[in-house]
């Protein structure tokens, strides 16, 4: 699987041109109702020339790259009155190139100054505080500046910063090329954590490549200038259009997805070098959340951003997936824990416990309750490319005898899970963990005990039987079982301590083929466990038997556990583990799923979720709703 990057952005919504154009067309009437300037172009040069046209839905077209995108603006009807002649433009097209870096941010103030431009520019060049002309120009943009606002040149004659201490707001002002001339100043509110570009030449947000079929050398350029002037005034409408077709706009209405609300946006396109089509060209909305600083790299989108067989995808960076999705889920699972009990290691993409945690209070068969706990720094959930690794390096519980603690058993677990989708009972799809076929689960067991009470063999035996009681995650069982033995085990009463792992594995396979033998073994194991975990003792031979069994079962990946507090039969656990049926093995998979299951996709209006997976970033694929 290809590694998919967000290029430093928190999230990326990517869609192909075909889907974007279809979405714009489908929503055009509502878009124009909310933003009338989308549907009309009205501009004039005094009484010399003017244009008034109505537009059909805008459409992206091929020829863009990185931060430049080309759009076709179909003319529904309209007239251009030029200097040389009048022209009916209905049925013709306008082709523009838009510099995406100049599309305003969400809720960012942006306006244009095109009245008294020469005076305003001269005042910006020579003044350190705002003049009457500057204040008046801002008033026309519906911004009130105090007389104490200061002017600082960024690039002399091209870019200035205006700072108003009374409101705490700052603005960048740029000389703007319109149709080849410098007749406008574009003003953008300074947004914290967003990169503000400071060019050394006038900016060109919009370039009109062609406008209708006018061939006249005077009227043709004039029409282009009028169109560019109109679009420059209304750049914020592009943000509105793009947000309308972004799945994030629909997801953020749900509490668990509210964190996706962008505070800074960028835009980018990528097109194949050979044989591009609207289906293979990608437009992307690049976003930062929670006022995080936007990356300073060029506007880029991964060529694999859209999932296979989908028309759009949402990418969530590994760190954002960890911080806003995995970490909150983890903190809600351990008994009595909170977010303050965990730290996020951004470099290693891990959430780690910073305090001692309680996994569960488990009642043993003898009626005694022990507390499974995890010491500080011994739990981690880590993102590793296409999967999640779940690690317990010291899940432990005390061993007591005659009212006192005589030792501690430690359990080490490392398991991996892949992200996928599952359909819930309500029909909504939710994020879910699947166990990959090459599941490299490793479980190890160790103990530290007072040698005055137990021999080494007996210690290992207790570990094995204890694991049968708690099954790593804390299964409360009415009987106790181990995963290694045969029918001959009960008859002979012992397995030699020299038995090899392969011999014990074969013994396990034979045992699980015989329900009667398995039941007999469970009873035998249970009887010894009650003695060993209670106040009684058993013979050294019996302890050696369990010691031998432990040599294999102590490193067995299939030792399983608590299924979200649900009681299960140990017989069922044995069956599923023997068959490597990981989806039905209720160990840590149930724990992992509880961290991610709240993330559902109900309520989407124009999207249908189709796929979800990790490929460096979290990639969620969509198609258009039927």
N, C-alpha and C positions, 0 to 999 in steps of 0.2 A: 504494500500500500504506500502511495506517495505521501511524503510529509507535507502537510498543508500549513502555510504560515499566514498570519494576519499582518505581517510586516510591521509589528510593533503596535498596531491598533488593538483596542480592547475587543471590538466586534467588527465583523464585516458582513454586510448583506449583499450577496451577489446574485444577479439575475441575467439571463440572456436578453438580447435586444428584442427578440420576438415577444417574450413574455412581458417585458416592460412596455412595449408599444401597445400590446393588447390591453394591458391594465390601464394605461393612459386613455386609450380610446373608450374603454368601458366606463370610465369614471369622468369623462370629459365634461359632461353637463354639470355634474356636481362641483368639479374643479373650477369651472368658469363662474358658477354661481357664487362661490366663495372668494374667488380672485378674478374679477372681470378682466383685468389687464392681460390675463393669459389668452383671452379669446379675441383681443383687438390690438391693433397697432395704429396709434393716432399721433402724428407729429407734424411739425411745420417749421419752415424757415421764414418767419415773418409772414408777409403776404406773397412771397415769391414762389413757394412750393409747399404742398402739404400732401399727406397720405392718410387715408382712413380705410382700413381693411378689417374684415372679420376672418378669424382663423379656424381651421379644422384642427383635430388633435395633433399635437406635435409628435414627431417620430424620430427616434435615434436611427442613425444610418452609419454605414461603415466608413472608415477613414480616420478614426480617432486613435489616440495612443496615450497611455498614462493619464496625465491631467488634462488632456484635450479631448473633447467629444464633439462629433458633428451631429447636427439635428436638421431635419427637414420640417419646415413650418408651412403646411399646405394652406393656400389662400382660398377661403370659401367664396368670398366676394369682396369687392372693394375698388376704389379709384385712387390713382396717383395723379395729382395735378402738378406737372413739372413746369420748368421754365420754357421748354421748347414745345411741349405737347401734353395732352391728357391721355391716361392709359387705364384701360379696364384690366384688372389683375385677377379676376375670378378664374379658378382652375389652374393657376400657376403656383409655383413653389418658391419659398425662400430657403436657402441653404446657409446655415451659420456654423461657425466653430466657436465653442464656448470653452474658455479657460476655467476649469472647475474650481481652481483655488480661490476664485473671486465670488463664488456662490456663498452668500452669508451663512453664518452659523444659526442654529435654532435660537430664536428669540434675540438675535443680535440686531441692534439698530443699524440700518444701512440706508443711505439716501444719496442723491446726486445734487450737485450745485451746478446749474447751467445758466444762471442769471447773474449778470455783473461779474463774470468769471475773472476777467483781467484785474479788476480792483481787488477781489478777494485774494487772488494769487499774489499780487504785489504786497498786500498786507501780511500774508503768511510769510513772505520772504523777508520782510524788514521788521516785523513787530515781535516782541517777546510776550506781549499780552494781546488778547483778542481785541479787535477793533469793532466799530459799529457795523461795518460791512460784513465781517465774519459772523457777528452775533445775529444779524438779520438773515444771513444765508442759512444758518443753523435753525432759525425759527421757521423758515420755509420747509425745512426737513422735520419739523415738529420736535425739535430739541431746543431746550432753553439753556443757554450758557450764561454764567455769571460774568461780570466784568473783570473778575480776578482770574479767570481762566488763562492759562499760559500757552504759548506756542513755542515748540521746539522743532527745528529742522532735523529730519532724519537723513534725507538726501536733498541737498539744496536745490530748490526750484522744482522738485518732483514730489517729495513725500514729507509730511509734517505730522507731529503728534500734538494734539490739543488736550490739555489736562485741566479739568475743572475741580478744584479742591472743595467747592461747596457741595457738589453732588457726588464726589468720589468717582466720577466717570472720566474715561479718556477716550479719544478718538484718533484714528489715523485718517489723513486726507491725502488722496493721490491724484495727480494730474492724469487724465484719462484720454486715451486715443479714441476718437469716435469717427469711424469712416475715414481714417487717415489724418484727421486733424486733432488738435488739442483744444477742445471746446467745452470740457466738462471736468469737474472735480468730484471724485467719488469719495464718500466718507463712510468709514466703518467704525463702529464701537469697538474699543479694545476689549477682548474677552480673555480673562485670566486663564492660563494653561493652554491657550491656543496660539500657535505660531502666527505672528503677524509678518507678512512679507514686506521687505523694504527695498524695492528695486531702485536702480540708478537711472531709470528711464520711465517715461509715462507708461501706465499699464493699459492693457488691451483686453478687457474681460470678454468682449464679443467681437468677432470678425464676421462680417457679412460677405460670404463668398459669391453668392449670386442672389438676385432678387427679380423674379419674373423674367420676361424675355426682352427687356428694354435694351436696345443696342445703342441708343443715343449717348454720345460721350459726355454730355453735360447732365442730362436727366438721370442716366444710369447711376453714376456715383452719388448724386444727391439722394436718390431713393435709398441706397445702401446706408448713407449717413443717417437719414431719418429713422430707418429701422434699427440701426445700432444704438442710436440715441434712446429710442423707446425701450429697447430691451435692457440697456444699461440701467435705466431708471427702475427697472422692475426685476432685478436679479434675484431678489428674495423669493420671487414666485417659483424659481427653480427648486429651491429648498422645499417649498410646499408640495410641489409635484412629486419630487423624489420621495419625500416622507410618506406620501399617500400610498405609494406602491411598495413600501418597506414593511416586511412582516413584523418588525419590531414595534411599529405603530399599533398593531393589534395585540401583540403579546404583553405589552407593558400594562394593559388594563387588568391583568391578573397579578395578584400580590407576589407570587413567587418569581415572576419575571419583571417586576417593576424596576429592578436595578438596571435593566437594559436601557432605560431612558437615556438617550445620548445628551451630553453637554457640549460636545464638539464633534463636528462632522468634517470629513473630507470625501472626495469623490475620485474615482479612477475608472479607466476602461482598459481592457486587454482584448486584442483581436489576433487571430491566427495569421501568421505570415503568408500562408498558402491557402487558397480557396476559402476565404472567410465567408460566412453566411450569418444572418441575424441569429440563427440558432447557436452558432459557435462563438459569437462575440459576447463579451461579458461587461456589464456595467455594475459598479460596486459602490456602496455607501460605506465609508470607513468611519468608525465612531469611537470616541472615548466616552467613558461614563464617570459619574461622580467627580467631575471637575479634574480628572487626571490629565496630565500634560500630554498633548498630542506628539507623536514622533516627528522628528525633523527630516526624516528621509523623504525621498520623492514619493508622490502619490502613486501607489502600485497596488495591483490585485493579483493574487496567485492564479496561475493558469488553470489549476485544478480546483478552484474555489467552489464550483457548482458540482454537486454530487451526481454520479452517473444516473441517467434516466430521470433526472429532475430538471425543472426549469429555473429554480432558484435555490439558494442555500444560505443559511445563517452560520457564520463561523464565530466561535467564541474562543479567545486566546486561552492557552493552557492556564495561565495565572488567574484570569477572570473565572474560568471554570472551577478552579480550585477554591478561590476566595469566596465567590458568591453562590456556589452550588454544592461542592463537596464539603467544605468546612462547616457551613451552617448545619448540614445534615448530620455530620459526625457529632457535633456538640449536643445534638438533641437525643442521642442514643444512650450514652453512658449514664448510669444512674446518678442523679444529683449533679450532673456536670453543666457547665455553661461555656459560652464562647471564650471566656477569659482563661479557661483551662487548656487552651490550645494556642499554638503559634503557627504561623505560616512561613515556611522556608521557600521564598520565591526562587532562589537559585536552584534548589533541588525539586521544586514543584511538589512540596510535601506539606501536609498538615500533621503536626506532631503534638502529643500531649505534653503540656508544661507543668502539670500537676499530677499527683497520683489519682487514678480513676478507679471506680468500681464498675466491673463488667456485670456482675449479677450476684445475688445471694442464692446459693444453691443448697437444697436439702438433699443430703445423702440418704442412702437406703436405710441406714441405721437411725434416721430421724435427726441427725446432727446437721446443722446449717453451717456452711463455710462461705466465706466471701471471696469471690474471684476478683482480683485487683490487678491493675497495670501500673507499674512504677513510672515515675517521670521520665519522659523521653523514650519509652519502650513501645509506644504505639505510633504508627505512621500510615498514612494513606497517601500514595504517591502516584503522580501521572507519569507514565513512561511510554511516550509515543502513542501507540494504539491501544493501550490498556492501563488499568488501574491496579497497582500493587497494594495489597493490604497486609500489614506486618504487625505481629505481636511478638516482641523479642523477650518479654518477661511477663506473661500472663500467669499469675501465681495464686496459690491458696495455701493456708497453713495446714500442717499435719499435727494433730494433737493426740495425746495419750495420757490417761489418768488425770485429766483436767488441765494438762499443761501442753504448751506448744513445743514440739520436739523437732520440728523441721519445716521445710517449705518446699513445695513442688513448683517448678517453673515449666511453662509450656511455650514453645516457640512456633509461630505459624507464619508462613508466607504464602499468600495466594494471589492469583491474578484474575482480573475480570475484564471483559470487553463490554463496551456500551452498545445498547441496541434499543429497539422500541418494543413495547408490549401494549396490546389493546386491553383496556380495563373493562369491568362489567358494565360501565356506563357508555361504552363504545369509544371513549376518548383514548388516544394513544398517550403513553407515558414513557419517559426514559427508564431504562431497565438495564441490569447487568446480566450478561451471559458469561458462562465459563468457557474459555477457548479450548479447542480440542487438545492443544499442546499445553494443557494446564500444568505448570511446574510447582504445584503446591508442595511444600516441605514442612513437616511437623517434627520437632524434636522435643524431648522431655528430659529434664534433669532434676536433681533434688539435693538439698543440703540438709543433713540430719545429724542428730546426736548419736555418735557411734555406740554410746552406752546402751542404747535402746535397740538398734537394728544393725544387722550385717549389711554389706553392700548388696548381696543378692536379695535380701528382704526389702531393701529400699527400692530396688528396681521393680520388684513385684508389686509393692504398694503403688508406685507410680502407674503401673499398667492397670491395676484394678481401679485406681482413682480416676484414670482417664475413662474407664468404662462407666464410671458413675457420672462424671461431668461431661464426658464426650467433648472435651475442649470448650464448648460453648455453654455447657450447663444443662444438658438434658436431664430432667427429673425422671428417672426410670423406676419401674417396679421390679425390674430384673436387671442384672448387670452382665454385659457381654464383652468379649474381646474379638478382634478380627482375625485371630490366628489360632487354629487348632484343628483337630480331626476327630472323627468318631473314636479312633484309637486312643486319642488323648485321654478320654474319660476311662477307657478300659485299662490302659496301662498306668494311669495316675500320674504320669510325668512325661515331659519331653526333655531329653538330655540337654544339658547346658551348652553342649558343643554343636547343637543343631544350627545349620546354616540358614541364611535368609531365604535362599531358594527352596530349601526343604520346608521351611515354615510357610512360605507362600503357597507351595503345593498343598500343604496341609489345610490352609485356609480354603483353597478352592474346593477341596474334597468336602470340607465341613459344610460349606454353603450349598452344596448339591443335595444334602440330606437334611430336610426339616427336622426329623426326629433327632438326629445327632446334634443339630444346632440347639434345639431346645434343651437337650441334656447338658450340653456344654454351658449354656447360659445359666442353668441351675447350679452347676458345679462352680462356675466363676462367681456367681452371686453369693454362694455359701461362704467361700473363702474371703470374698470382699467384706462381708459383714464382720467376719472375725478380725480381719486385718485392720479395718477402719474403726472397729469398735474397741472394746477393752480386752478382747480375747487375743489369742495368738494361734498360729498354725505351725505345722512342722517345717523344718528346714527344707525337706524335699519338695513340699508344696510351694514354698517360696522360690526354690530354684526353678520349678516348672514355670512359674509366672515370669521369672527373670529371663528365661529363654524366649518366652513369647514376646517379652518386651523388646528384645533385640531387634525384632522386625517391626512390631506395631509402634514402637516409640519413634520411628521415622516414617510412619505411614501417612500419606497425604489424605487418606479417607477418614481419619478420625474426625468425627462430626459433632455438631453442637446445637445450641438452642435456636429454635426457629421462631424468633420474635416472641418468645414466651409461650409458644404453643407446645403442648405435650405431644410427643410422638413416640411410637414404639421402637425400641432398640432393634427389633427384628427388621423393621422397614429400613432403618439406617444401614444395617449390615447388607441388606439386599442391594440397595442403591449404590453403596460404596463399592461392593464387589463388582457391579456391572459398570463402574465408572460413570454412573448416571448422575453427573454433577448438578444438573438442573433440579434434581429432586433430593439432593443431599443438603439437609437444612443447616449446614454449619455457618460459615461466615458469609455465605451468599445472602442469607436473609438479613444479616447485619448491613452488608454493603448496599443492598437494595433500598433499605430504609433511608439511606442518605440521598438517594436520587429520585425515588418514586414520586415525590410531590410535584415534579416538573412535568405537567401534562399539557396537552395542546388542544383542549376544548375551547370553543368560542371563536376560532379563526373563521373569518368571513370569506376571504378570497384565496386562501391557501389550504392545501391538504398536506399534512406531514407524511413523508414516505419513508424516510430513513434517518438514522442517527448513528454516528460512530466517532471514534477518536482517531485522528490521523495527525498527531501533534496538536492541532486545534480540535475542538469539538465541532463537528460538521453535521448540521441538521438539514436534510434535503426536503424540498417542497415541490409540489406541482400546483397548477392553478385549480381552484375549486371548480367542481362540475356545475 
